[in-house]
Amino acid sequence: MTVTALDQLNLAFADRFNARDLEGLMALNTEDVVFVPAPGTPVTGQDAVRGALEQFLGLNLPITMTVRHVFQTGSTGLAIADWTISGTGPDGSEIHLAGTTADVAVHDERHGWRYVIDNPFGTA
């Protein structure tokens, strides 16, 4: 299932996150994606990105996502969205994570829109 509109990319991420669909999340990335799971700590490579996403999914909490802006030129785009993950974690502790993501994406006919840089703490 490809994302055909840039303003739907972050919403597709939230849908797949909430479905705990790791493979679906990975499919939203280019092969050489850079993922920034914490401010200033980018990871690259499919195994590292998969591991970082597994940690977020391991919280077993839903994510909410509100797209703020998208900017596009040709097949390159920038998507900015506010997100929140809140609730009681698996260990019983209260968790509240939030940020404003600043994501660079590319589009091609075969794959649709996909992340090149997924920076969930984009304003940090």
Contacts in CASP RR format, 6 or more apart in sequence:
PFRMAT RR
TARGET T0000
AUTHOR 0000-0000-0000
METHOD contacts of the structure
MODEL  1
MTVTALDQLNLAFADRFNARDLEGLMALNTEDVVFVPAPGTPVTGQDAVR
GALEQFLGLNLPITMTVRHVFQTGSTGLAIADWTISGTGPDGSEIHLAGT
TADVAVHDERHGWRYVIDNPFGTA
1 12 0 8 1.000
2 111 0 8 1.000
2 112 0 8 1.000
2 113 0 8 1.000
3 9 0 8 1.000
3 12 0 8 1.000
3 28 0 8 1.000
3 112 0 8 1.000
3 113 0 8 1.000
3 114 0 8 1.000
4 112 0 8 1.000
4 113 0 8 1.000
5 113 0 8 1.000
6 70 0 8 1.000
6 72 0 8 1.000
6 77 0 8 1.000
6 79 0 8 1.000
6 105 0 8 1.000
6 107 0 8 1.000
6 113 0 8 1.000
7 67 0 8 1.000
7 70 0 8 1.000
7 79 0 8 1.000
8 113 0 8 1.000
9 28 0 8 1.000
9 79 0 8 1.000
9 103 0 8 1.000
9 105 0 8 1.000
9 113 0 8 1.000
9 114 0 8 1.000
9 115 0 8 1.000
10 65 0 8 1.000
10 67 0 8 1.000
10 79 0 8 1.000
10 81 0 8 1.000
10 83 0 8 1.000
10 101 0 8 1.000
10 103 0 8 1.000
11 65 0 8 1.000
11 67 0 8 1.000
12 28 0 8 1.000
13 25 0 8 1.000
13 28 0 8 1.000
13 63 0 8 1.000
13 65 0 8 1.000
14 63 0 8 1.000
14 64 0 8 1.000
14 65 0 8 1.000
14 83 0 8 1.000
16 24 0 8 1.000
16 25 0 8 1.000
16 28 0 8 1.000
17 25 0 8 1.000
17 56 0 8 1.000
17 57 0 8 1.000
17 62 0 8 1.000
17 63 0 8 1.000
18 62 0 8 1.000
18 63 0 8 1.000
20 57 0 8 1.000
20 60 0 8 1.000
22 50 0 8 1.000
22 53 0 8 1.000
22 54 0 8 1.000
22 57 0 8 1.000
25 53 0 8 1.000
26 46 0 8 1.000
26 49 0 8 1.000
26 50 0 8 1.000
26 53 0 8 1.000
27 114 0 8 1.000
28 114 0 8 1.000
28 115 0 8 1.000
29 35 0 8 1.000
29 49 0 8 1.000
29 114 0 8 1.000
29 115 0 8 1.000
29 118 0 8 1.000
30 106 0 8 1.000
30 111 0 8 1.000
30 114 0 8 1.000
30 115 0 8 1.000
30 116 0 8 1.000
31 46 0 8 1.000
32 44 0 8 1.000
32 45 0 8 1.000
32 116 0 8 1.000
33 44 0 8 1.000
33 45 0 8 1.000
33 49 0 8 1.000
33 114 0 8 1.000
33 115 0 8 1.000
33 116 0 8 1.000
33 117 0 8 1.000
33 118 0 8 1.000
34 42 0 8 1.000
34 43 0 8 1.000
34 44 0 8 1.000
34 116 0 8 1.000
34 117 0 8 1.000
34 118 0 8 1.000
34 119 0 8 1.000
35 42 0 8 1.000
35 43 0 8 1.000
35 44 0 8 1.000
35 48 0 8 1.000
35 49 0 8 1.000
35 52 0 8 1.000
35 53 0 8 1.000
35 115 0 8 1.000
35 118 0 8 1.000
36 42 0 8 1.000
36 43 0 8 1.000
36 117 0 8 1.000
36 118 0 8 1.000
36 119 0 8 1.000
36 120 0 8 1.000
36 121 0 8 1.000
36 122 0 8 1.000
37 43 0 8 1.000
37 52 0 8 1.000
37 55 0 8 1.000
37 56 0 8 1.000
37 120 0 8 1.000
38 121 0 8 1.000
39 121 0 8 1.000
39 122 0 8 1.000
39 124 0 8 1.000
40 121 0 8 1.000
40 124 0 8 1.000
43 49 0 8 1.000
43 52 0 8 1.000
56 85 0 8 1.000
58 90 0 8 1.000
59 85 0 8 1.000
59 89 0 8 1.000
59 90 0 8 1.000
59 95 0 8 1.000
60 89 0 8 1.000
60 90 0 8 1.000
61 85 0 8 1.000
61 86 0 8 1.000
61 87 0 8 1.000
61 88 0 8 1.000
61 89 0 8 1.000
61 95 0 8 1.000
62 85 0 8 1.000
63 83 0 8 1.000
63 84 0 8 1.000
63 85 0 8 1.000
64 83 0 8 1.000
64 84 0 8 1.000
64 85 0 8 1.000
65 81 0 8 1.000
65 82 0 8 1.000
65 83 0 8 1.000
66 81 0 8 1.000
66 82 0 8 1.000
66 83 0 8 1.000
67 79 0 8 1.000
67 80 0 8 1.000
67 81 0 8 1.000
68 80 0 8 1.000
68 81 0 8 1.000
68 82 0 8 1.000
68 100 0 8 1.000
69 78 0 8 1.000
69 79 0 8 1.000
69 80 0 8 1.000
70 77 0 8 1.000
70 78 0 8 1.000
70 79 0 8 1.000
70 80 0 8 1.000
71 77 0 8 1.000
71 78 0 8 1.000
72 78 0 8 1.000
74 107 0 8 1.000
75 106 0 8 1.000
75 107 0 8 1.000
75 108 0 8 1.000
76 104 0 8 1.000
76 105 0 8 1.000
76 106 0 8 1.000
76 107 0 8 1.000
77 104 0 8 1.000
77 105 0 8 1.000
77 106 0 8 1.000
77 107 0 8 1.000
78 102 0 8 1.000
78 103 0 8 1.000
78 104 0 8 1.000
78 105 0 8 1.000
79 101 0 8 1.000
79 102 0 8 1.000
79 103 0 8 1.000
79 105 0 8 1.000
80 100 0 8 1.000
80 101 0 8 1.000
80 102 0 8 1.000
80 103 0 8 1.000
81 100 0 8 1.000
81 101 0 8 1.000
81 103 0 8 1.000
82 98 0 8 1.000
82 99 0 8 1.000
82 100 0 8 1.000
82 101 0 8 1.000
83 98 0 8 1.000
83 99 0 8 1.000
83 100 0 8 1.000
83 101 0 8 1.000
83 120 0 8 1.000
84 96 0 8 1.000
84 97 0 8 1.000
84 98 0 8 1.000
84 99 0 8 1.000
85 95 0 8 1.000
85 96 0 8 1.000
85 97 0 8 1.000
85 98 0 8 1.000
86 95 0 8 1.000
86 96 0 8 1.000
86 97 0 8 1.000
86 98 0 8 1.000
87 94 0 8 1.000
87 95 0 8 1.000
87 96 0 8 1.000
88 94 0 8 1.000
88 95 0 8 1.000
89 95 0 8 1.000
99 120 0 8 1.000
99 121 0 8 1.000
99 122 0 8 1.000
99 123 0 8 1.000
99 124 0 8 1.000
100 121 0 8 1.000
100 122 0 8 1.000
100 123 0 8 1.000
101 118 0 8 1.000
101 119 0 8 1.000
101 120 0 8 1.000
101 121 0 8 1.000
101 122 0 8 1.000
102 119 0 8 1.000
102 122 0 8 1.000
102 123 0 8 1.000
103 115 0 8 1.000
103 117 0 8 1.000
103 118 0 8 1.000
103 119 0 8 1.000
104 115 0 8 1.000
104 116 0 8 1.000
104 117 0 8 1.000
104 119 0 8 1.000
105 113 0 8 1.000
105 114 0 8 1.000
105 115 0 8 1.000
105 116 0 8 1.000
106 113 0 8 1.000
106 114 0 8 1.000
106 116 0 8 1.000
107 113 0 8 1.000
107 114 0 8 1.000
END
